[in-house]
Amino acid sequence: MTRVLLPLALVLTLLGLAPPSSADGVQRVPVPREGRAVDTSHPDRVIGRGSPASCTSAAVVRAVARGGVITFDCGPDPVTIRMAQTAKVVNESRRVVIDGGGLVTLDGGGVRRILYQDTCDPKQGWTTSHCDDQASPRLVVQHLTLAHGNARSKRYEGGGGGAMFVRGGRLKIVDTRFLGNRCYRTGADLGGAAVRVLDQHRDRPVYVVDSEFRGGRCSNGGALSSIGVSWRVLNSTFVGNRATGRGANPPNPGTPGGGSGGAIYLDGNLFTLDLGGTLLRRNVAKEGGGAVFFVSNDRRGTMRVRSSTLERNPSQGFETQGLPGIFFLGKERPVVTDSVLR
């Protein structure tokens, strides 16, 4: 009798014990409980009364300011809500969960940021002397689309975050799409066309799960940007994002600075990045890190890439040898397993 030994991964898949592959062929990774969607079956607030017309920017702004679990009742079809004002989280809120049910798009119209949370902003309520490390609000965005947000104006706080800016508390993003968001075209230490994060309670990681980032443009970080913040990016997709600055950081003489992290730009001291089951494709950096720019200033930061594909992410200035699309300075070389980098 001839014995045929099948690969372990195939055996597990046939037995239903392995996560399925995504449409792009990237093997999904398990998501810990902390990173999963929140149960919103008993909402505190419902935006809308069954029709698209009843779902307004003003209703979103009011609901976010009041906090709690927020859902939408805008009818059975997809709906786009044009945001006439940025929705801001009040710092007294313990948690704010925004669940679009897979049907709702919040659109910044190319002129404004969509969501804002800053525990150090006294206008949103000063709740502690340690504003940069308070436990709440806990902001969760899920089953939603955030499109055409813009943080290019100097009046926008935080140095970026075209769709979302978050400082303090906690942030989790699940099954959310970010489309065509923008922030500053040039400049050092400015970033995050989609999301900019500056602090998280007790340095816990931001979870980004089952989410998609496309067509973002910013000086640094065409999708995500942070300073001293850890991330777990799982089963997500980054396609066609760009870091548009010029001159890197600190800026080369005669340049405005920026241009690093076509998709992801991370800076600071001790922080981590976990990329699992994630696709990064055709992201571009004018300077370093067409896919990922990771600089741990004190060299204590660590990065791992597992079951992911990073392909065709040109770094037009510089990248780390042997890691296509990545510029990395940290404790040790990134740990790469079951992944494709090309």
C-alpha positions in Angstrom: 0.0 0.0 0.0 1.3 3.4 -1.0 1.0 6.1 1.7 0.4 9.7 0.7 1.4 12.3 3.2 -0.6 15.5 2.8 0.7 18.9 4.0 -0.5 19.7 7.5 -2.1 22.9 6.4 -4.1 21.0 3.8 -5.2 18.4 6.3 -6.3 21.0 8.8 -8.3 22.8 6.0 -10.0 19.6 4.9 -11.0 18.9 8.5 -12.3 22.4 8.9 -9.7 23.3 11.6 -7.8 25.9 9.7 -8.9 29.5 8.9 -10.0 29.8 5.2 -8.1 31.8 2.7 -9.3 35.2 1.6 -10.3 36.0 -2.0 -6.7 37.1 -2.6 -5.3 33.8 -1.5 -4.0 35.1 1.8 -4.4 32.7 4.7 -6.6 34.1 7.4 -5.3 34.0 11.0 -7.4 33.5 14.1 -8.7 36.6 15.8 -8.5 36.8 19.6 -11.7 37.7 21.5 -10.4 41.2 22.2 -10.2 41.9 18.5 -13.7 40.7 17.5 -16.8 42.7 16.7 -19.0 43.9 19.6 -22.6 42.6 20.1 -24.9 45.5 19.2 -28.2 43.6 19.3 -29.4 45.9 22.1 -28.3 49.4 21.1 -28.4 52.5 23.3 -29.2 54.7 20.2 -30.5 54.1 16.8 -29.9 56.6 14.0 -32.8 56.8 11.5 -36.4 55.8 11.4 -36.4 53.4 8.5 -35.5 55.7 5.6 -32.3 57.1 4.1 -33.6 60.7 4.7 -33.9 60.1 8.4 -30.2 59.3 8.6 -28.5 62.6 8.8 -25.1 64.1 9.7 -26.6 65.9 12.7 -28.1 62.6 14.0 -24.7 60.9 13.8 -23.0 63.9 15.6 -25.6 63.8 18.4 -25.4 60.1 18.8 -21.6 60.0 19.0 -21.5 62.8 21.5 -24.0 60.9 23.7 -22.1 57.7 23.5 -23.0 54.1 24.0 -23.9 51.5 21.4 -25.0 53.1 18.2 -26.7 51.4 15.2 -28.6 52.6 12.1 -32.1 52.2 10.7 -31.9 53.7 7.3 -33.8 51.2 5.3 -32.8 47.9 3.6 -30.4 49.4 1.0 -26.9 50.9 1.3 -26.9 54.6 2.3 -24.3 57.4 2.3 -24.5 60.0 5.0 -22.7 63.2 4.0 -21.1 64.6 7.1 -21.6 68.3 7.5 -19.6 68.2 10.8 -17.0 66.0 12.4 -18.6 63.6 14.9 -16.7 64.0 18.2 -16.5 61.6 21.2 -17.1 63.2 24.6 -14.5 62.0 27.0 -17.0 61.2 29.8 -18.3 58.4 27.6 -17.2 54.9 28.8 -17.6 53.5 25.3 -18.8 54.4 21.9 -19.6 51.6 19.4 -20.6 52.7 15.9 -22.1 49.8 13.9 -23.1 50.5 10.3 -24.6 47.0 9.7 -22.6 46.7 6.5 -24.9 49.3 4.8 -23.8 52.7 6.0 -21.1 55.0 4.6 -20.0 58.1 6.5 -18.6 60.5 3.9 -16.4 63.5 4.7 -17.0 65.0 1.2 -13.2 65.6 0.8 -13.4 68.6 3.2 -13.6 67.3 6.8 -12.5 64.6 9.2 -15.3 62.1 10.0 -14.6 60.9 13.6 -12.5 62.4 16.4 -11.5 61.3 19.9 -9.0 63.1 22.1 -8.9 62.5 25.8 -6.5 65.5 26.2 -8.9 67.9 24.5 -10.5 70.0 27.3 -13.3 70.9 24.8 -14.4 67.3 24.9 -14.3 67.1 28.7 -11.2 66.8 30.9 -11.7 63.7 33.1 -8.2 62.9 34.5 -4.8 64.4 35.1 -3.4 61.5 33.0 -5.3 62.2 29.9 -2.9 60.4 27.6 -3.3 57.1 29.5 -7.0 56.9 30.6 -9.0 53.7 30.1 -12.0 55.3 28.3 -13.6 56.1 26.0 -13.4 52.8 24.3 -14.2 53.5 20.6 -15.2 50.7 18.3 -16.0 51.2 14.7 -17.5 48.1 12.9 -19.4 47.1 9.7 -19.0 50.6 8.4 -17.4 52.6 5.5 -15.6 55.8 6.1 -14.9 57.7 2.8 -13.4 60.9 1.6 -12.3 62.2 5.0 -9.8 65.1 5.0 -7.4 66.4 7.6 -5.3 68.6 5.3 -6.4 71.9 7.0 -4.1 73.3 9.7 -7.1 73.6 12.0 -7.2 69.8 12.3 -5.6 68.6 15.5 -3.2 65.7 15.8 -1.1 65.9 12.6 -3.3 63.7 10.5 -6.2 61.2 10.5 -8.4 62.1 7.5 -11.1 59.7 8.5 -10.4 59.2 12.2 -8.1 60.8 14.8 -7.8 59.0 18.2 -5.8 60.0 21.2 -6.2 58.2 24.5 -8.7 55.5 25.6 -8.9 52.5 23.3 -9.7 52.0 19.6 -10.8 48.9 17.7 -11.7 48.7 14.0 -13.6 45.7 12.7 -15.0 45.0 9.2 -14.7 48.6 8.1 -13.7 50.1 4.7 -11.7 53.3 4.3 -11.9 54.7 0.8 -10.2 57.8 -0.7 -9.2 59.5 2.6 -6.7 62.4 2.7 -4.4 64.3 5.1 -1.5 66.7 4.7 0.3 66.3 1.4 3.8 67.0 2.8 5.5 67.4 6.1 7.5 65.3 8.7 5.6 63.7 11.6 2.3 64.1 9.8 0.4 61.0 8.7 -2.5 58.7 8.5 -4.8 59.4 5.5 -7.4 57.0 7.1 -6.4 56.7 10.8 -4.0 58.5 13.1 -3.5 57.3 16.7 -1.3 58.9 19.4 -1.9 57.1 22.7 -3.7 54.0 23.9 -4.5 53.0 27.5 -1.6 51.1 29.1 -0.1 50.8 25.7 -2.6 48.2 24.6 -2.6 47.6 20.8 -5.1 49.0 18.3 -6.9 46.1 16.6 -7.7 46.4 12.9 -9.5 43.3 11.8 -11.2 42.3 8.5 -10.9 45.8 7.2 -9.9 47.5 3.9 -7.9 50.6 3.1 -7.9 51.9 -0.5 -6.8 55.0 -2.2 -5.5 57.0 0.8 -3.1 59.9 0.3 -1.0 61.6 3.0 2.5 62.9 3.6 3.3 59.7 5.6 1.1 56.7 6.1 -1.3 56.4 3.2 -3.6 54.4 5.5 -2.4 54.2 9.2 -0.1 56.4 11.2 0.9 56.5 14.9 3.5 57.6 17.4 4.4 55.1 20.1 1.3 52.9 19.5 1.2 49.2 19.0 -1.1 47.6 16.3 -2.5 44.1 15.5 -3.6 44.2 11.9 -5.4 41.0 11.1 -7.1 39.6 7.9 -7.1 43.1 6.3 -6.3 44.6 2.9 -4.3 47.7 1.9 -4.3 48.6 -1.8 -3.3 51.7 -3.7 -2.4 54.0 -0.8 0.4 56.5 -1.1 2.8 58.5 1.1 3.0 61.8 -0.9 5.6 63.8 1.1 9.1 64.5 0.1 12.4 64.6 2.0 11.8 62.0 4.8 12.0 62.7 8.5 13.9 64.7 9.6 13.5 66.5 6.3 16.4 66.7 3.9 17.6 70.3 3.4 15.3 72.2 1.1 12.4 69.7 1.3 9.1 69.8 3.2 9.6 66.4 4.7 7.6 63.2 4.7 7.0 60.5 2.0 7.3 57.3 4.1 5.0 54.4 4.8 2.9 54.0 1.7 0.3 52.1 3.7 1.5 52.1 7.4 3.8 54.6 9.1 4.8 53.9 12.8 7.2 55.9 14.9 8.1 56.2 18.6 10.0 54.1 21.1 8.7 50.8 22.4 5.8 49.6 20.3 4.9 46.5 18.2 3.3 45.6 14.9 1.7 42.3 14.2 0.6 41.8 10.6 -1.4 38.6 10.2 -3.4 37.3 7.3 -3.1 40.7 5.6 -2.5 41.8 2.0 -0.5 44.9 1.1 -0.4 45.6 -2.6 0.5 48.5 -4.9 1.1 51.0 -2.0 3.8 53.6 -2.8 6.2 55.7 -0.7 8.2 58.5 -2.3 10.8 57.9 0.4 11.0 54.8 2.6 8.7 51.8 3.1 6.3 51.4 0.3 4.2 49.1 2.4 5.4 49.7 6.0 7.7 52.3 7.7 8.7 51.2 11.2 11.1 53.2 13.2 11.6 52.5 16.9 13.8 55.4 18.1 15.2 53.6 21.1 15.3 50.3 19.1 13.0 48.4 21.5 10.2 48.0 19.0 9.4 44.7 17.3 7.5 43.6 14.2 6.2 40.3 12.9 4.6 39.3 9.6 2.7 36.1 9.4 0.5 34.5 6.7 0.6 37.8 4.8 1.4 39.0 1.3 3.3 42.2 0.6 3.8 42.7 -3.1 4.6 45.5 -5.5 4.9 48.2 -2.8 7.7 50.4 -4.2 9.9 52.4 -1.9 11.2 55.1 -4.2 13.9 56.3 -1.7 15.0 53.5 0.6 14.0 50.2 2.3 15.6 47.5 4.4 17.6 45.0 2.4 15.9 41.7 2.0 12.5 43.1 3.1 10.8 44.4 -0.1 8.4 47.3 0.7 9.6 47.6 4.4 11.9 50.1 6.1 12.6 48.8 9.6 14.6 50.1 12.6 13.9 48.1 15.8 15.2 45.6 18.3 15.9 42.9 15.8 15.0 42.0 12.3 11.2 41.4 11.8 10.0 37.8 12.2 8.5 36.7 8.9 6.6 33.4 8.7 4.4 31.8 6.0 4.4 35.1 4.1 5.3 36.4 0.7 7.4 39.6 0.3 8.2 40.7 -3.3 
